[in-house]
Amino acid sequence: MTTELGKIGVIADAFKLQLRENLLKAKEVGADGVQIWATEGVMDPDNLGIDRRLDLKEYLDGLGLEVSALCADFGGNGFQNEQDNIWKIEKSKKILTLALELGTPIVTTHIGIVPEDTNAPEYTIMQKACNELAEFASSMGGYFAIETGPEPAARLKQFLDSLDSKGVAVNFDPANMVMVTGDDPVQGVYTLKDYIVHTHVKDGIRNREVNPHDVYGNLSHEQVAAFEDGSIGFQEVALGEGQVDFKAYFAALQDIGYTGYLTIEREVGQQPEQDIRQAVEFIQGFKAKV
């Protein structure tokens, strides 16, 4: 038996305004919740004392907005460098603690490309880091959710299956799969069904075969967004204009019983508010048909 589609979220930072203005815009376009970057600036846990956290929670409650997730993506090669992992893990734990205080158990992240070779040194380093993150998350009743895209879903599942707990889970992004690996997001939903705790709603086009190593690890979000003309080999486009089969994607999410957030991510474009508003209406259209 299928379930209803989940609530609609937006990545608040996509409005490119100050934090509270971003949150207000999210409410105005019809979102139920927001995902917020928390790696730097005013949302960095080190810059957000107890009083500010309480004020932010009160402001969110006043708008009637939930936090669907916080984002703790540090770029670079994820958790493939043992020395860097010392500070990345510590910061990730702080962000999860903040997330729970704001009412969400989910922090999304990129961990780097999972190697094909399970004997590769990077594989062991990533396992060690993710096991530490998973243990912490499980102890707090939370999740670190890996975003799909850098590797095929089957390889990501194999990696997740190798961990000691499900405190490390999945933030499912169908467009990343279409644009970079050429993987089928619908099949990916079924492959990763036991791990999906958060999703992105984003669309894209793959213009040619892309080496994931040329994207993840080498380029920041800002650098990828600068190639919105598709010259990098793919391009993010408005919902419904790309190669993601949303009818099949949403049906698959319903089929596996997913009831969490459908969070709109818009990383490019000159009219973020208009694009996000149209994306909300796009999802609402699907929800109305269910």
C-alpha positions as CSV (number, residue, x, y, z in Angstrom):
1,M,0.0,0.0,0.0
2,T,1.4,3.4,-1.0
3,T,1.7,6.4,1.3
4,E,1.0,10.0,0.8
5,L,3.8,12.3,-0.5
6,G,5.6,14.1,2.4
7,K,5.8,17.7,3.3
8,I,7.5,20.3,1.1
9,G,10.8,21.9,2.1
10,V,13.2,24.3,0.5
11,I,16.9,25.0,1.0
12,A,16.5,28.4,2.6
13,D,20.0,29.6,1.5
14,A,18.9,29.4,-2.1
15,F,17.1,32.7,-1.8
16,K,20.5,34.3,-1.3
17,L,19.4,36.7,1.4
18,Q,20.1,37.0,5.1
19,L,19.0,34.1,7.3
20,R,15.7,35.4,8.6
21,E,14.8,36.9,5.2
22,N,15.5,33.5,3.7
23,L,13.2,31.8,6.2
24,L,10.4,34.4,5.6
25,K,10.7,33.8,1.8
26,A,10.4,30.1,2.4
27,K,7.2,30.6,4.2
28,E,5.9,33.0,1.5
29,V,6.4,30.5,-1.3
30,G,4.4,27.8,0.6
31,A,7.0,25.6,2.1
32,D,6.3,23.5,5.2
33,G,10.0,23.4,6.3
34,V,13.5,24.5,5.5
35,Q,16.9,23.0,5.2
36,I,19.7,25.3,6.3
37,W,23.5,25.3,5.7
38,A,25.2,25.2,9.1
39,T,28.9,25.1,8.3
40,E,29.8,28.8,8.5
41,G,28.4,32.3,9.2
42,V,25.5,32.9,11.6
43,M,24.5,29.2,11.5
44,D,27.9,27.9,12.5
45,P,27.3,26.2,15.8
46,D,30.4,28.0,17.2
47,N,28.7,31.3,16.4
48,L,25.3,30.4,17.7
49,G,25.0,30.5,21.5
50,I,22.1,29.2,23.6
51,D,20.2,32.5,23.4
52,R,20.5,32.8,19.7
53,R,19.4,29.2,19.2
54,L,16.3,29.8,21.3
55,D,15.6,33.0,19.4
56,L,15.9,31.2,16.0
57,K,13.7,28.3,17.2
58,E,11.1,30.9,18.3
59,Y,11.3,32.7,15.0
60,L,10.8,29.4,13.1
61,D,7.9,28.4,15.3
62,G,6.3,31.9,14.7
63,L,6.5,31.4,11.0
64,G,5.0,27.9,11.3
65,L,8.2,26.4,9.7
66,E,9.9,23.1,10.6
67,V,13.6,22.4,10.0
68,S,13.7,19.5,7.6
69,A,17.5,19.1,8.0
70,L,20.7,21.0,8.5
71,C,23.5,20.8,5.9
72,A,27.1,19.9,7.0
73,D,28.8,19.6,3.6
74,F,32.5,20.7,3.9
75,G,33.4,20.2,0.3
76,G,36.8,18.9,-0.6
77,N,37.0,15.1,-0.7
78,G,34.6,14.5,2.1
79,F,35.9,12.1,4.7
80,Q,38.7,10.6,2.7
81,N,41.6,12.5,4.5
82,E,42.3,11.1,7.9
83,Q,43.8,14.3,9.2
84,D,41.0,16.5,8.0
85,N,38.5,14.0,9.5
86,I,39.5,15.1,13.0
87,W,38.0,18.5,12.7
88,K,35.2,17.5,10.2
89,I,33.9,14.9,12.5
90,E,34.0,17.2,15.5
91,K,32.2,20.0,13.6
92,S,29.6,17.5,12.2
93,K,28.8,16.4,15.7
94,K,28.2,20.0,16.8
95,I,25.9,20.5,13.8
96,L,23.8,17.5,14.6
97,T,23.5,18.7,18.2
98,L,22.2,22.0,16.8
99,A,19.9,20.2,14.5
100,L,18.3,18.3,17.3
101,E,17.8,21.5,19.3
102,L,16.1,23.0,16.3
103,G,13.7,20.1,16.0
104,T,15.2,17.9,13.3
105,P,17.3,14.7,13.7
106,I,18.9,15.0,10.2
107,V,22.1,16.5,9.0
108,T,22.9,16.0,5.3
109,T,26.5,15.7,4.0
110,H,28.8,14.5,1.2
111,I,31.4,12.0,2.3
112,G,33.4,11.9,-0.9
113,I,33.2,9.3,-3.7
114,V,32.9,5.7,-2.3
115,P,35.7,3.8,-4.1
116,E,34.9,0.8,-6.2
117,D,37.7,-1.1,-4.6
118,T,36.8,-2.0,-1.1
119,N,40.4,-2.6,-0.3
120,A,41.4,1.0,-1.3
121,P,42.9,3.0,1.7
122,E,40.2,5.7,1.2
123,Y,37.5,3.1,1.7
124,T,38.8,2.2,5.1
125,I,39.3,5.8,6.1
126,M,35.7,6.6,5.1
127,Q,34.4,3.6,7.0
128,K,36.2,4.6,10.1
129,A,34.9,8.2,9.9
130,C,31.3,7.1,9.1
131,N,31.2,4.6,11.9
132,E,32.2,7.3,14.4
133,L,29.5,9.6,13.0
134,A,26.9,6.8,12.9
135,E,27.6,5.8,16.5
136,F,27.2,9.4,17.7
137,A,24.1,10.0,15.6
138,S,22.5,6.7,16.9
139,S,23.2,7.7,20.5
140,M,21.4,11.0,19.9
141,G,18.5,9.6,17.9
142,G,19.7,11.3,14.7
143,Y,21.1,10.7,11.3
144,F,24.0,11.9,9.1
145,A,22.4,11.6,5.6
146,I,24.8,11.1,2.7
147,E,23.6,12.8,-0.5
148,T,23.3,10.5,-3.6
149,G,25.2,11.2,-6.8
150,P,28.9,10.7,-6.5
151,E,28.6,6.9,-7.0
152,P,25.9,4.5,-8.2
153,A,23.2,3.6,-5.6
154,A,24.3,0.0,-5.4
155,R,27.8,0.9,-4.4
156,L,26.6,3.4,-1.8
157,K,24.3,0.7,-0.4
158,Q,27.2,-1.7,-0.2
159,F,29.2,0.9,1.8
160,L,26.2,1.6,4.1
161,D,25.7,-2.1,4.7
162,S,29.3,-2.3,5.9
163,L,28.8,0.2,8.7
164,D,28.0,-0.8,12.3
165,S,24.7,1.2,12.5
166,K,22.2,3.1,10.5
167,G,23.1,6.4,12.1
168,V,24.6,7.2,8.7
169,A,21.7,7.2,6.2
170,V,20.7,8.7,2.8
171,N,19.6,12.1,1.6
172,F,18.3,11.1,-1.8
173,D,18.9,13.5,-4.7
174,P,17.6,12.2,-8.1
175,A,19.1,15.0,-10.2
176,N,22.7,14.3,-9.0
177,M,22.3,10.7,-10.1
178,V,20.9,11.7,-13.5
179,M,23.5,14.5,-14.1
180,V,26.7,12.8,-12.9
181,T,26.6,9.0,-12.7
182,G,23.8,8.4,-15.1
183,D,22.2,6.1,-12.5
184,D,18.5,5.5,-12.5
185,P,17.0,7.4,-9.5
186,V,13.8,5.4,-9.5
187,Q,15.7,2.1,-9.2
188,G,17.9,3.9,-6.7
189,V,15.0,4.6,-4.4
190,Y,14.3,0.8,-4.2
191,T,18.0,0.0,-3.8
192,L,18.4,2.5,-0.9
193,K,14.9,2.2,0.6
194,D,16.2,1.1,4.0
195,Y,18.3,4.2,4.4
196,I,16.4,7.2,3.0
197,V,15.6,9.7,5.7
198,H,15.5,13.0,3.6
199,T,15.2,13.8,-0.1
200,H,15.9,16.6,-2.5
201,V,13.7,17.7,-5.4
202,K,15.9,18.9,-8.2
203,D,16.0,18.4,-11.9
204,G,18.9,18.2,-14.4
205,I,20.2,17.2,-17.8
206,R,23.2,15.1,-18.6
207,N,24.9,16.3,-21.8
208,R,27.7,13.8,-21.9
209,E,29.4,11.2,-19.7
210,V,30.9,12.8,-16.7
211,N,33.8,11.6,-14.4
212,P,32.5,12.1,-10.9
213,H,36.0,12.8,-9.7
214,D,36.0,15.9,-11.9
215,V,32.9,17.2,-9.9
216,Y,32.9,15.9,-6.4
217,G,36.0,16.8,-4.5
218,N,37.5,19.1,-7.1
219,L,34.7,21.7,-7.3
220,S,32.7,23.6,-4.7
221,H,28.9,24.1,-4.9
222,E,29.6,27.6,-6.1
223,Q,32.0,26.5,-8.9
224,V,29.5,23.8,-10.1
225,A,26.8,26.4,-10.2
226,A,29.0,28.7,-12.3
227,F,28.7,26.1,-15.1
228,E,24.9,26.5,-15.5
229,D,25.3,26.6,-19.3
230,G,26.0,22.9,-19.2
231,S,29.6,23.1,-20.3
232,I,30.7,21.0,-17.4
233,G,28.8,18.1,-19.0
234,F,25.5,18.5,-17.2
235,Q,23.2,21.3,-16.0
236,E,20.6,21.8,-13.3
237,V,17.3,23.0,-14.7
238,A,13.9,24.0,-13.4
239,L,11.6,21.1,-12.2
240,G,9.9,19.3,-15.0
241,E,12.4,20.6,-17.6
242,G,15.1,17.9,-17.1
243,Q,15.6,14.1,-17.2
244,V,14.2,13.2,-13.8
245,D,11.0,11.3,-14.2
246,F,9.2,12.8,-11.2
247,K,6.0,10.8,-11.7
248,A,8.0,7.6,-11.4
249,Y,10.3,9.0,-8.7
250,F,7.4,10.2,-6.4
251,A,5.6,6.9,-7.0
252,A,8.7,5.0,-5.9
253,L,9.0,7.1,-2.7
254,Q,5.3,6.4,-2.0
255,D,5.8,2.7,-2.7
256,I,8.6,2.3,-0.2
257,G,6.6,4.1,2.4
258,Y,8.7,7.3,2.6
259,T,6.8,10.1,4.4
260,G,9.7,12.5,5.0
261,Y,10.5,15.9,3.4
262,L,10.6,16.6,-0.3
263,T,13.1,19.5,-0.1
264,I,13.6,21.7,-3.1
265,E,17.2,22.5,-4.0
266,R,17.9,25.3,-6.5
267,E,21.6,26.0,-6.9
268,V,21.6,28.0,-10.1
269,G,19.5,30.6,-11.9
270,Q,19.0,34.3,-11.6
271,Q,15.4,34.1,-10.2
272,P,15.6,31.9,-7.2
273,E,12.4,33.0,-5.6
274,Q,10.4,32.5,-8.8
275,D,12.0,29.1,-9.5
276,I,11.4,27.9,-6.0
277,R,7.8,29.1,-6.0
278,Q,7.2,27.2,-9.2
279,A,8.9,24.1,-7.8
280,V,6.5,24.2,-4.7
281,E,3.6,24.5,-7.1
282,F,5.0,21.6,-9.2
283,I,5.1,19.3,-6.1
284,Q,1.7,20.5,-4.9
285,G,0.3,19.5,-8.3
286,F,1.5,15.9,-7.8
287,K,0.2,15.8,-4.2
288,A,-3.2,16.9,-5.4
289,K,-3.4,14.0,-7.8
290,V,-2.7,11.4,-5.1
